[in-house]
Structures are given as structure tokens and as C-alpha cells.
Amino acid sequence: MSMTDPISDFLTRLRNGCQARHDKIELPHSKIKEALTRVLIDEGYVRDCVVSGTGAERKLTVILRYSENGRSTIGGIRRVSRPGLRRYASASEAPKVRGGLGVSILSTPAGLLVDREARKRNVGGEVLCEVW
């Protein structure tokens, strides 16, 4: 059976892995999941990612990050745009999360960008998720 929303599946696996205090999570690879993980690495929410395998058997392993006291660096993660209801925002309307303490990730013509980078480059797009 095919998956209707792989981004939502990725975010759920990430949320569950953090709550269960796993060191890493494994999931089927796709370019959008890898790009989303790279944005999370740049923002400091996850430690690293590794792509392994070839062809249809490629796996994406995301290594999670925790603070010194054992708490996850991801306090919360929420899907905004979904297949049944797409959400778009212009550069000036890119949503701020928790007063700037979190990030919104947008899918733009310039690739996946966080809200402040989208405002800086003056590009809008689909608001994929919010992380804080």
C-alpha cells in the first residue's frame, strides 16, 4: 500500500523517536525527507543523517540530538500543510513560531528554507511544518 503523506510519517517517526529517547531513527529515503533533515541539522534540532543502501532499498538514518540533561532539542513538531489542505505563505507572511524561538520550514522555488531565510531571500512557498 502506498503512503499518502510521507512528510507526516517522517515527522511522526521523529516525534516518537525523541519521546522514546532513541539515539537514531530509520526510515525509507526520499529527497524531500533528506532535505528536511538537512534543514533540521542546520538549525541544530538533530545531530546528523546517513543515507545507506541503493535503489529502492535506500534508508535514511537520522541521529537525534539531546541536551546535557537528556531532554530532546525538539520540544514540538507540527505538520502545517497537508494533502487535504495546503497552506501557502508569501515572504512577508512566513509564520514565526513561538515568537522566533522555533522555525517554520517552507518549500520554496529556492529549496527548503526556514522562515527567516525565506523572508531574507524574499521568496514564499508551501509551509510544510513548524519545529520548536
Stockholm file with secondary structure:
# STOCKHOLM 1.0

chainA/1-132         MSMTDPISDFLTRLRNGCQARHDKIELPHSKIKEALTRVLIDEGYVRDCVVSGTGAERKLTVILRYSENGRSTIGGIRRVSRPGLRRYASASEAPKVRGGLGVSILSTPAGLLVDREARKRNVGGEVLCEVW
#=GR chainA/1-132 SS CCCSCHHHHHHHHHHHHHHTTCSEEEEECCHHHHHHHHHHHHHTSEEEEEEESSGGGCEEEEEECBCTTSCBSCCCEEECSBTTBCCEECTTTCCCBGGGTBEEEEEETTEEEEHHHHHHHTCCEEEEEEEC
#=GC SS_cons         CCCSCHHHHHHHHHHHHHHTTCSEEEEECCHHHHHHHHHHHHHTSEEEEEEESSGGGCEEEEEECBCTTSCBSCCCEEECSBTTBCCEECTTTCCCBGGGTBEEEEEETTEEEEHHHHHHHTCCEEEEEEEC
//
